[in-house]
Amino acid sequence: MSISHRLKQYLDKEGVAFEHHVHPTAYTSQEIAAVAHIPGKEMAKSVVLKTDDKLVLAVLSANNKVDLDVLQTSLGAGALRLASEDEFRTVFPTCEVGAMPPFGNIFGMPTYCDRALERGEQIEFNAGTHHDTIRMAFADFRRLAQPEMMDLRFQPRRRVA
């Protein structure tokens, strides 16, 4: 398997410039960033979450965690949790489990992207396998994926006296 067929078709149809990179097999976004020599802030990870009645995709830097409370409040959801692989396996039929690209729109799910990613000119992300990534301009990603931009990353709360 190489780049997700659905993702490649979409990028080609939109005529967007991107680079395809192959790296040693890695399973977490931080492992990928390390083996591919990508700064963690440029490696975007896709996190599938389950709200009350649907799946949503959160996109943030490899070195960050999703602040579930912030997203739950923003969505007005009664509940929000990480989705299990069984819950999202069939939603991404052209991808290996855990290697989903950050384009929820082409897989029928809303996408929420952390604002910190837009600070960089480029992002790199899984392309549907555990050994393929795509690097592209953040502006192109934002235009094509049409994510809702928000502050998603967990930030430890400080007590103020």
C-alpha positions as CSV (number, residue, x, y, z in Angstrom):
1,M,0.0,0.0,0.0
2,S,1.2,3.5,-0.7
3,I,-0.6,6.9,-0.4
4,S,-4.3,6.6,0.2
5,H,-6.0,6.3,-3.1
6,R,-8.8,8.7,-2.0
7,L,-6.3,11.3,-0.7
8,K,-4.1,11.1,-3.8
9,Q,-7.2,11.5,-6.1
10,Y,-8.3,14.6,-4.1
11,L,-4.9,16.3,-4.1
12,D,-4.4,15.6,-7.8
13,K,-7.9,16.8,-8.7
14,E,-7.3,20.1,-6.8
15,G,-3.9,20.5,-8.4
16,V,-2.1,21.1,-5.2
17,A,1.7,20.8,-4.9
18,F,3.0,18.2,-2.4
19,E,6.0,16.0,-1.7
20,H,5.6,12.3,-1.0
21,H,8.1,10.9,1.5
22,V,8.8,7.3,2.5
23,H,10.2,6.5,5.9
24,P,10.9,3.4,7.9
25,T,7.7,2.0,9.4
26,A,6.6,4.0,12.4
27,Y,3.3,4.0,14.3
28,T,3.0,7.2,16.3
29,S,3.4,10.7,15.0
30,Q,6.3,11.3,17.3
31,E,8.1,8.2,16.0
32,I,7.4,9.3,12.4
33,A,8.8,12.8,13.2
34,A,12.0,11.1,14.6
35,V,12.6,8.6,11.8
36,A,11.8,11.1,9.1
37,H,13.7,13.9,10.7
38,I,10.7,16.2,10.8
39,P,10.3,18.8,13.6
40,G,7.4,17.7,15.9
41,K,5.7,21.0,15.4
42,E,5.5,20.3,11.6
43,M,4.3,16.7,11.9
44,A,0.5,16.8,12.1
45,K,-1.4,13.9,13.7
46,S,-5.0,12.9,13.2
47,V,-6.9,12.0,16.3
48,V,-10.3,10.4,15.8
49,L,-12.8,11.2,18.5
50,K,-16.3,10.1,19.3
51,T,-18.9,12.7,20.3
52,D,-22.5,12.0,21.4
53,D,-23.5,10.8,17.9
54,K,-20.7,11.1,15.5
55,L,-17.0,10.8,14.8
56,V,-14.8,13.9,14.4
57,L,-11.2,14.5,13.5
58,A,-8.8,16.6,15.5
59,V,-5.5,17.7,13.9
60,L,-2.6,18.9,15.9
61,S,1.2,18.8,16.1
62,A,2.8,15.4,17.0
63,N,4.2,16.8,20.2
64,N,0.8,18.0,21.5
65,K,-2.2,16.3,23.1
66,V,-5.9,17.1,22.4
67,D,-7.6,19.1,25.2
68,L,-10.8,17.1,25.2
69,D,-12.5,19.5,27.6
70,V,-12.0,22.5,25.2
71,L,-13.2,20.6,22.2
72,Q,-16.2,19.1,24.0
73,T,-17.3,22.6,25.1
74,S,-16.7,24.0,21.6
75,L,-18.8,21.3,20.1
76,G,-21.5,21.5,22.7
77,A,-21.2,17.7,23.1
78,G,-22.5,15.9,26.1
79,A,-19.6,13.4,25.8
80,L,-16.3,13.3,24.0
81,R,-13.7,10.5,24.0
82,L,-11.1,8.9,21.9
83,A,-12.7,6.6,19.3
84,S,-11.8,3.0,19.3
85,E,-10.2,1.5,16.2
86,D,-13.3,-0.6,15.6
87,E,-15.4,2.6,15.6
88,F,-13.4,4.2,12.8
89,R,-11.8,1.4,10.9
90,T,-14.4,1.4,8.1
91,V,-14.5,5.2,7.8
92,F,-11.0,5.2,6.3
93,P,-11.2,2.3,3.8
94,T,-8.1,3.4,1.8
95,C,-5.9,3.8,4.9
96,E,-4.1,1.5,7.4
97,V,-5.6,1.8,10.8
98,G,-3.8,4.6,12.7
99,A,-2.3,6.2,9.5
100,M,-5.2,8.5,8.6
101,P,-4.5,11.8,6.8
102,P,-5.9,15.0,8.4
103,F,-8.6,15.4,5.7
104,G,-11.8,14.4,7.5
105,N,-13.8,16.1,4.7
106,I,-12.9,13.4,2.2
107,F,-13.9,10.7,4.6
108,G,-17.2,12.4,5.7
109,M,-16.3,13.7,9.1
110,P,-15.9,17.2,10.5
111,T,-12.3,18.3,11.0
112,Y,-10.9,20.6,13.8
113,C,-7.3,21.9,13.5
114,D,-5.2,23.4,16.2
115,R,-4.2,27.0,15.5
116,A,-0.5,26.3,16.4
117,L,-0.1,24.4,13.1
118,E,-0.8,27.5,11.1
119,R,2.3,29.2,12.5
120,G,4.4,27.0,10.2
121,E,4.5,27.4,6.4
122,Q,4.5,23.6,5.9
123,I,3.0,20.5,7.5
124,E,3.7,16.8,7.0
125,F,1.2,14.1,7.8
126,N,0.4,10.4,7.4
127,A,-0.7,9.6,3.9
128,G,-2.6,6.4,4.7
129,T,0.2,4.1,5.6
130,H,2.7,3.7,8.4
131,H,5.6,4.5,6.0
132,D,4.3,7.3,3.7
133,T,3.9,10.9,4.5
134,I,2.9,14.0,2.5
135,R,4.4,17.4,3.0
136,M,2.6,20.5,1.7
137,A,2.0,24.1,2.4
138,F,-0.2,24.7,5.4
139,A,-2.3,27.2,3.4
140,D,-3.1,24.5,0.8
141,F,-4.0,22.0,3.6
142,R,-6.3,24.6,5.2
143,R,-8.0,25.4,1.9
144,L,-8.5,21.8,0.9
145,A,-9.4,20.2,4.3
146,Q,-11.5,23.2,5.4
147,P,-11.0,22.5,9.1
148,E,-12.5,24.6,11.8
149,M,-9.5,26.3,13.4
150,M,-9.3,26.5,17.2
151,D,-7.0,26.1,20.2
152,L,-7.0,22.3,20.6
153,R,-3.8,21.5,22.4
154,F,-3.7,20.7,26.0
155,Q,-2.1,23.4,28.1
156,P,-1.6,22.7,31.8
157,R,-3.7,25.1,33.8
158,R,-1.8,27.2,36.3
159,R,-3.2,28.2,39.6
160,V,-3.2,31.9,40.2
161,A,-3.1,33.1,43.7
